[in-house]
Each structure stands twice: as structure tokens, then as C-alpha cells.
Amino acid sequence: MSSARSTLAALRVQGFGTSIFTEMTLLARECGAINLAQGFPDFDGPLEVQAAALEALRSGDNQYAVSHGQPDLRAAVAEHALRFYGQQVDGNSEVTVTSGATEAIFAIVQALVDPGDEVIVFEPYYDSYVPSVVMAGGVARSVALQPPAWNFDPQELAQAFNPRTRLILINTPHNPTGKVFSQAELEYIAALCREWNVLAVVDEVYEHLTYDGIAHVRLAQLSGMRERTLTVSSAGKTFSYTGWKIGWVIASPALTAAVRSAHQFITFSTATPLQHAAAAGLRLSDGYFTTLAREYREKRDFLAGVLQRSGLSVLDCAGTYFLMADIAARGFDDDVEFCRFLTRNVGVAAVPPTAFFSDANKALGRRYARFSFCKKMATLQLAAERLEQPWKQ
């Protein structure tokens, strides 16, 4: 007889644990705290997008979608790429619709990474990246973004590339730091990808949330990168319907075929009415997108002022809807301890950034906390009332 396992879980998932977002959200509910931890809006997005979903529901368009995405949404993704980036995309052969960007990343990694392949990730990284690599049998190789500007060491990145490197995974605009990778940084990454014949996966879910005149540059548009880049985005952040989980991948026909081969056995297809809604969102006027960024910039500036008045030092945020704040001046040197204290004693929840780091680099995030400003102004004002009161430590 074979020996009994010590645990029911497969070895590849035993170290995953519970997401920090789940932990902090549950703690916020328990304490009645204002949740500035998890990155979801407390308001609905455009009514035109909601109306498109309702119209699809009422018209009976409720059965399985085409596995790789309804034609209307794939066409809208292609139109959006041309409108905002001048990028020519074939919606039929170069776009795959997924159940959010998280599934897109997972499908890409499962489709392209063999056991032993290495995937370069910049840390801090979104918490699904490394588990996706582990479940494919790959090896994550980290390159640290160094605070407070969150720049990478070019030599460290160059040394991470080797004959086993299969992918590099980039998130820009970057969660949790608010960094937007510059064109010069992306050109440097592109040169390494070409030199080592490495594919690039770019998570661009915050593509429309950049501030202060800083532009989002699409890596796929750089020289020699069209055929080796997989661009990921979604409707959740841009249209404020994060629970709908509608994402997509833009890639060359050959890479698209690989992604679709994995996707069909992960979720097969994504909610049909919500795909029509996402297509309507992508076709909104330019004014919608500029207004969205302006309103978030105003909320960023408001919350940054609140955090500074409460004794925290706020780092620059060029994109996303997150602020990183230095907690050292408040006498804390442990982000988890600080975020639990803040939730229980002040009534405002934030996320400890060490959740976004590997064990080897957790020290880089320990003196910070991440706050989200994707909330109604009334919610941020209520958080301000609590944060600006004297804290009892």
C-alpha cells in the first residue's frame, strides 16, 4: 500500500495560504472599518455599460459564448487598440476573451510554460502571478523594484535572463506601487527579450489610470515585440465593474492559438451578456476615459493629503488607484502589524505590501502600507475623519 499523504492538498498548492485581500476584507467587516484595502470601487460604472448588459439579458443572449470570446467584444478590443495606441489587431485571430485578467495570466502561463521553465517577475507583484507559474511547474525568478521610486537595477534584470527563461511578466501601471514603466525601461526590457528569445506578458489592467501627463506605453508596439508580446487587460478597472470578470489577451495568431488551447479547459467561456457590456464600454467616447483619470487624480490627491496630515509619508503615484505610504514616522516597522492596528483601532483598512513580495525581499515592503482610492469621495472623507483623529498606540 502507498503511504498516506500528510495533507489532502497537492504539493504545488500547499504553500499558497489565504490571500491577504481576503484576510483584510474579513477583518474590516469584523471591525466595521472603511475598506481601503481591496481594490474595488464602492460605486457602479457607466450606466451605458450596465444598460448593454441588461439589454443582452432581456434579449435572450444568455447561453454559452464562443469559447474565445463573442465576436462583438473581440472587435471592440481591436478597435480600442487602434484608437488609443495605433495598434493594428485582428479581432478574429489575435484576441481571446477570458474570465478577468487573472484567468488571462493563468491561461497564458499554462499554455506557454513547461516544467523547469523560468518566468521573470518584478516584485512586488500581484499575488496570482507566482502561483500561476508554480502550477505550471515553472520557476519564478524575481527582480526587485527598489523603493521609494520603485526602479529596477538594469544589471540585476539582465542577469536574470538565461537559456531557461521563457517569459517575463510586467505589470504597468503597476500594482501596488503606482509606478508606470517608462518607454526607456520598456525599451531595455524589449532588447533583453529579443536577445534571449523571451516572450513578454504585460498586465495592463490600469492602462487608462495614469496621471500628471505620464503616458502608458504599450510594450507590444516597440520594435520587434509584436510577435513576442501578450497584452492583458480587462473591463473591471476601467469601467468599475470588477465583479463581472471580463478580461482579454491580445497576441499574435500563433500565441493566441496557444492561449485558447489552455483557456478552453479552464473556464471554456465567459458570461455572454457581460461581454456585450464590455464591448459597449470600450466604445465609449474619449471623454469618458479622460474624465475617469481626472476624477481618480482628484481622489489620489485628496487621500494623499489625508495620509500626510495623519503622519504618513506618501510615495509618488503615477498610475493605478493605489497609494503607498511610509509608516515609519508613526513608529511602526512591520506592515502587517500596522495594517491590523489601523483596521482595529482607527477603523480604516489597508493592505500590507509584504504580501506582494517573496520571502527573500519582504524587507523592501515592510515599512509601507497600500491604500486604495477607488471609492466615493464621501467614503474617502469618512476615512479622513478617522485617519486625522489622534491615534492611540
C-alpha positions as CSV (number, residue, x, y, z in Angstrom):
1,M,0.0,0.0,0.0
2,S,1.2,3.5,-0.7
3,S,1.9,5.7,2.3
4,A,-0.8,8.2,3.3
5,R,-0.4,11.8,2.5
6,S,0.3,14.2,5.3
7,T,-2.2,16.6,3.8
8,L,-5.1,16.5,1.3
9,A,-3.7,19.3,-0.8
10,A,-1.4,18.7,-3.7
11,L,2.2,19.7,-3.0
12,R,2.1,22.5,-5.6
13,V,-0.6,24.4,-3.7
14,Q,0.3,23.7,-0.1
15,G,2.2,27.0,0.4
16,F,-0.4,29.3,-1.1
17,G,-2.4,30.1,2.1
18,T,-5.2,32.6,2.2
19,S,-5.0,35.8,0.1
20,I,-4.1,38.9,2.2
21,F,-7.0,40.7,0.5
22,T,-9.4,38.1,1.9
23,E,-7.9,38.4,5.4
24,M,-8.0,42.2,5.4
25,T,-11.5,42.4,4.0
26,L,-12.8,40.0,6.6
27,L,-11.1,42.0,9.4
28,A,-12.5,45.2,8.0
29,R,-16.0,43.8,8.2
30,E,-15.5,42.4,11.6
31,C,-14.3,45.8,12.9
32,G,-16.7,48.0,10.9
33,A,-13.7,49.6,9.2
34,I,-13.7,51.5,6.0
35,N,-12.1,49.2,3.5
36,L,-9.3,50.9,1.6
37,A,-7.5,47.6,1.4
38,Q,-9.1,45.7,-1.5
39,G,-9.0,47.4,-4.9
40,F,-12.7,47.5,-5.8
41,P,-14.9,50.6,-6.3
42,D,-17.8,51.2,-3.9
43,F,-19.8,52.7,-6.9
44,D,-21.1,51.4,-10.2
45,G,-19.6,52.2,-13.5
46,P,-21.2,53.9,-16.6
47,L,-24.9,53.3,-16.9
48,E,-24.5,52.8,-20.7
49,V,-22.4,49.7,-19.9
50,Q,-24.9,48.4,-17.4
51,A,-27.7,49.0,-19.9
52,A,-25.9,46.9,-22.5
53,A,-25.7,44.0,-20.1
54,L,-29.4,44.3,-19.3
55,E,-30.3,44.5,-23.0
56,A,-28.4,41.3,-23.7
57,L,-30.1,39.6,-20.7
58,R,-33.5,40.6,-21.8
59,S,-33.0,39.7,-25.4
60,G,-32.2,36.1,-24.5
61,D,-28.4,36.3,-25.2
62,N,-27.7,34.1,-22.1
63,Q,-26.2,30.9,-23.4
64,Y,-22.6,29.8,-23.8
65,A,-20.5,32.4,-25.6
66,V,-17.9,31.4,-28.2
67,S,-15.1,29.9,-26.1
68,H,-12.5,32.5,-27.1
69,G,-15.0,35.4,-26.9
70,Q,-18.0,36.9,-28.6
71,P,-17.2,38.5,-32.0
72,D,-18.5,41.9,-30.9
73,L,-16.2,42.1,-27.9
74,R,-13.2,40.9,-29.8
75,A,-13.9,43.5,-32.5
76,A,-14.2,46.2,-29.7
77,V,-10.9,45.2,-28.2
78,A,-9.3,45.6,-31.7
79,E,-11.0,49.0,-32.2
80,H,-9.8,50.2,-28.8
81,A,-6.2,49.2,-29.5
82,L,-6.3,51.2,-32.8
83,R,-8.0,54.2,-31.2
84,F,-5.7,54.6,-28.2
85,Y,-2.4,53.1,-29.4
86,G,-2.5,53.0,-33.2
87,Q,-2.1,49.2,-32.8
88,Q,-3.5,47.1,-35.6
89,V,-5.1,44.0,-34.1
90,D,-7.2,41.3,-35.8
91,G,-10.1,40.5,-33.5
92,N,-10.6,37.1,-35.1
93,S,-7.1,35.7,-34.7
94,E,-5.4,37.9,-32.1
95,V,-7.9,38.4,-29.3
96,T,-9.0,35.9,-26.6
97,V,-11.7,36.8,-24.0
98,T,-11.1,35.4,-20.5
99,S,-12.7,35.5,-17.1
100,G,-10.8,38.5,-16.0
101,A,-7.1,39.3,-16.2
102,T,-6.3,36.8,-13.5
103,E,-7.6,34.0,-15.7
104,A,-5.8,35.5,-18.7
105,I,-2.5,35.4,-16.9
106,F,-3.2,31.8,-15.7
107,A,-4.1,30.6,-19.2
108,I,-1.0,32.2,-20.7
109,V,1.3,30.6,-18.2
110,Q,-0.3,27.2,-18.5
111,A,-0.2,27.4,-22.3
112,L,3.4,28.6,-22.6
113,V,5.4,27.4,-19.6
114,D,6.8,23.8,-19.3
115,P,8.2,22.3,-16.1
116,G,11.6,23.9,-15.3
117,D,11.0,27.0,-17.5
118,E,11.8,30.3,-15.7
119,V,9.5,33.3,-15.6
120,I,10.9,36.6,-14.6
121,V,8.6,38.7,-12.3
122,F,9.1,42.1,-10.9
123,E,8.4,42.3,-7.3
124,P,6.3,43.5,-5.6
125,Y,3.9,41.5,-7.8
126,Y,0.2,40.8,-7.9
127,D,-0.5,37.8,-5.8
128,S,-1.7,35.5,-8.6
129,Y,1.5,35.6,-10.7
130,V,3.7,33.2,-8.9
131,P,1.0,30.6,-8.1
132,S,0.3,30.6,-11.8
133,V,3.9,29.8,-12.6
134,V,4.1,27.2,-9.8
135,M,1.0,25.4,-11.0
136,A,2.6,25.1,-14.5
137,G,5.7,23.6,-13.0
138,G,7.7,26.7,-13.8
139,V,10.2,28.6,-11.7
140,A,9.6,32.3,-10.8
141,R,12.7,34.4,-10.8
142,S,12.3,37.7,-9.1
143,V,13.8,41.1,-9.9
144,A,13.1,43.7,-7.2
145,L,11.7,47.2,-7.7
146,Q,13.6,49.3,-5.2
147,P,11.7,51.9,-3.1
148,P,10.9,54.7,-3.0
149,A,10.9,55.3,-6.8
150,W,10.4,51.6,-7.5
151,N,13.1,51.4,-10.2
152,F,14.8,48.1,-11.1
153,D,18.5,47.6,-11.4
154,P,19.3,47.1,-15.1
155,Q,22.2,44.8,-14.3
156,E,20.1,42.6,-12.0
157,L,17.4,42.3,-14.7
158,A,20.0,41.4,-17.4
159,Q,21.5,38.7,-15.1
160,A,18.0,37.2,-14.6
161,F,17.8,36.2,-18.3
162,N,19.3,32.9,-19.2
163,P,18.7,29.9,-21.5
164,R,15.8,28.6,-19.3
165,T,13.9,32.0,-19.4
166,R,10.6,31.5,-21.1
167,L,8.6,34.6,-20.1
168,I,8.9,37.9,-18.4
169,L,5.8,39.2,-16.7
170,I,5.4,43.0,-16.4
171,N,2.6,45.0,-14.8
172,T,2.3,48.6,-15.9
173,P,0.8,50.7,-14.5
174,H,2.0,48.8,-11.5
175,N,0.1,47.4,-8.5
176,P,0.8,48.0,-5.7
177,T,3.4,50.8,-6.2
178,G,1.7,53.1,-8.7
179,K,4.8,53.0,-10.9
180,V,4.3,53.5,-14.7
181,F,7.2,51.9,-16.6
182,S,8.8,54.5,-18.8
183,Q,9.5,54.0,-22.5
184,A,13.2,53.8,-21.8
185,E,12.6,51.0,-19.2
186,L,10.4,49.1,-21.7
187,E,12.9,49.5,-24.5
188,Y,15.6,48.0,-22.2
189,I,13.3,45.1,-21.4
190,A,12.4,44.6,-25.1
191,A,16.1,44.4,-26.0
192,L,16.7,41.7,-23.5
193,C,13.6,39.8,-24.8
194,R,14.9,39.9,-28.3
195,E,18.4,38.9,-27.3
196,W,17.3,35.9,-25.3
197,N,14.2,35.0,-27.5
198,V,11.9,35.5,-24.5
199,L,8.2,36.2,-24.6
200,A,6.7,39.2,-22.7
201,V,3.4,39.1,-20.8
202,V,2.2,42.7,-20.0
203,D,-0.7,43.1,-17.5
204,E,-2.2,46.5,-18.4
205,V,-5.5,46.5,-16.5
206,Y,-4.8,50.0,-15.2
207,E,-3.9,51.3,-18.7
208,H,-6.4,54.2,-18.5
209,L,-5.4,55.3,-15.0
210,T,-2.2,57.4,-15.4
211,Y,-1.8,60.9,-14.1
212,D,0.2,64.1,-14.3
213,G,0.8,63.8,-18.1
214,I,2.5,60.4,-17.8
215,A,1.6,58.2,-20.7
216,H,1.1,54.5,-20.7
217,V,3.4,52.9,-23.3
218,R,2.3,49.5,-24.8
219,L,5.3,47.2,-25.0
220,A,3.8,45.3,-28.0
221,Q,4.3,48.5,-30.0
222,L,8.1,48.6,-29.6
223,S,10.4,47.3,-32.3
224,G,10.5,43.5,-32.6
225,M,7.9,43.0,-29.8
226,R,4.6,42.5,-31.7
227,E,5.2,38.7,-32.3
228,R,6.6,38.1,-28.8
229,T,4.2,40.1,-26.5
230,L,0.9,39.0,-24.9
231,T,-1.0,42.1,-23.7
232,V,-3.6,41.5,-21.0
233,S,-6.3,43.9,-19.9
234,S,-9.9,43.9,-18.6
235,A,-13.1,45.8,-18.1
236,G,-13.0,45.7,-14.3
237,K,-10.7,48.7,-13.5
238,T,-11.6,50.9,-16.5
239,F,-15.4,50.5,-16.1
240,S,-15.7,49.9,-12.3
241,Y,-17.5,46.5,-12.6
242,T,-14.8,44.4,-11.0
243,G,-17.2,41.6,-10.2
244,W,-18.0,40.9,-13.9
245,K,-14.6,39.4,-14.5
246,I,-14.3,40.2,-18.2
247,G,-10.7,40.2,-19.5
248,W,-8.8,39.7,-22.7
249,V,-5.4,38.8,-24.3
250,I,-4.0,40.4,-27.4
251,A,-1.3,38.3,-29.1
252,S,0.0,37.1,-32.4
253,P,-2.1,34.3,-34.1
254,A,0.4,31.6,-33.0
255,L,0.5,32.8,-29.4
256,T,-3.3,33.3,-29.4
257,A,-3.8,29.7,-30.5
258,A,-1.7,28.5,-27.6
259,V,-3.7,30.7,-25.1
260,R,-7.0,29.5,-26.4
261,S,-5.9,25.8,-26.1
262,A,-5.5,26.3,-22.4
263,H,-8.4,28.7,-21.8
264,Q,-11.0,26.3,-23.2
265,F,-10.2,23.9,-20.4
266,I,-10.1,26.5,-17.6
267,T,-13.4,28.4,-17.9
268,F,-14.3,27.5,-21.5
269,S,-16.2,30.7,-21.9
270,T,-17.1,33.9,-20.1
271,A,-20.6,35.4,-19.3
272,T,-22.2,36.3,-22.6
273,P,-24.3,39.4,-21.5
274,L,-21.3,40.9,-19.8
275,Q,-19.2,40.5,-22.9
276,H,-21.7,42.7,-24.8
277,A,-21.5,45.2,-21.9
278,A,-17.7,45.3,-22.0
279,A,-17.8,45.9,-25.8
280,A,-20.1,48.9,-25.1
281,G,-17.7,50.2,-22.6
282,L,-14.7,50.0,-24.9
283,R,-16.7,52.1,-27.4
284,L,-17.5,54.9,-25.0
285,S,-16.3,58.4,-26.1
286,D,-12.8,59.6,-25.4
287,G,-14.4,62.0,-22.8
288,Y,-15.3,59.1,-20.6
289,F,-11.7,57.9,-20.3
290,T,-10.2,61.4,-19.7
291,T,-12.9,62.1,-17.1
292,L,-12.2,58.8,-15.3
293,A,-8.5,59.6,-15.0
294,R,-9.2,63.2,-13.9
295,E,-11.6,62.1,-11.1
296,Y,-9.2,59.5,-9.9
297,R,-6.4,62.0,-9.8
298,E,-8.5,64.2,-7.6
299,K,-9.2,61.3,-5.3
300,R,-5.5,60.4,-5.2
301,D,-4.6,64.0,-4.3
302,F,-7.2,64.1,-1.6
303,L,-6.2,60.8,0.1
304,A,-2.5,61.7,-0.2
305,G,-3.2,64.9,1.7
306,V,-5.1,63.0,4.4
307,L,-2.4,60.4,4.8
308,Q,0.3,63.1,5.1
309,R,-1.7,65.0,7.7
310,S,-2.0,61.8,9.7
311,G,1.7,61.4,9.9
312,L,2.4,59.1,7.0
313,S,4.8,59.9,4.1
314,V,3.2,59.2,0.7
315,L,5.2,57.9,-2.2
316,D,4.6,59.2,-5.8
317,C,1.8,57.5,-7.6
318,A,1.9,57.9,-11.4
319,G,-0.9,55.3,-12.1
320,T,-3.4,52.8,-10.8
321,Y,-5.7,53.7,-7.9
322,F,-3.4,52.8,-5.1
323,L,-1.1,54.9,-2.8
324,M,1.9,53.6,-0.9
325,A,2.6,55.3,2.4
326,D,5.7,55.0,4.6
327,I,4.6,54.0,8.1
328,A,7.9,54.5,9.9
329,A,7.1,58.0,11.2
330,R,4.1,56.6,13.1
331,G,6.5,54.3,14.9
332,F,5.8,51.1,13.0
333,D,8.4,48.9,11.3
334,D,6.0,46.0,10.4
335,D,3.4,46.5,7.7
336,V,1.2,43.6,8.8
337,E,1.1,44.8,12.4
338,F,0.4,48.4,11.2
339,C,-2.5,47.4,8.9
340,R,-4.1,45.2,11.6
341,F,-3.7,48.1,14.1
342,L,-5.2,50.6,11.7
343,T,-8.2,48.4,11.0
344,R,-8.9,47.6,14.6
345,N,-8.1,50.9,16.3
346,V,-8.6,53.6,13.7
347,G,-11.3,52.0,11.6
348,V,-9.6,52.1,8.2
349,A,-8.2,49.0,6.4
350,A,-5.1,49.0,4.2
351,V,-3.1,46.2,2.7
352,P,0.4,45.2,4.0
353,P,2.7,45.2,0.9
354,T,4.8,42.3,2.0
355,A,2.0,40.2,0.6
356,F,3.3,41.2,-2.8
357,F,6.9,40.2,-2.1
358,S,8.8,36.9,-2.0
359,D,10.3,35.9,1.4
360,A,13.7,37.0,0.2
361,N,12.6,40.6,-0.4
362,K,9.8,41.2,2.2
363,A,12.1,43.7,3.9
364,L,11.5,46.1,0.9
365,G,7.8,46.3,1.7
366,R,7.8,46.1,5.5
367,R,7.7,49.9,6.1
368,Y,4.8,50.7,3.8
369,A,1.0,50.3,3.6
370,R,-1.1,50.3,0.5
371,F,-4.3,52.4,0.4
372,S,-6.9,52.3,-2.4
373,F,-8.7,55.5,-3.6
374,C,-11.2,53.8,-5.9
375,K,-14.0,54.9,-3.6
376,K,-16.7,57.5,-3.5
377,M,-15.5,60.9,-2.3
378,A,-17.9,60.5,0.7
379,T,-16.1,57.3,1.6
380,L,-12.7,58.9,1.4
381,Q,-14.0,61.8,3.5
382,L,-15.2,59.5,6.2
383,A,-11.8,57.7,6.2
384,A,-10.2,61.1,6.5
385,E,-12.3,61.9,9.6
386,R,-10.9,58.7,11.2
387,L,-7.3,59.0,10.0
388,E,-6.9,62.6,11.1
389,Q,-8.1,61.9,14.7
390,P,-5.3,61.2,17.2
391,W,-4.2,57.6,17.2
392,K,-3.9,55.7,20.4
393,Q,-0.9,53.4,20.0
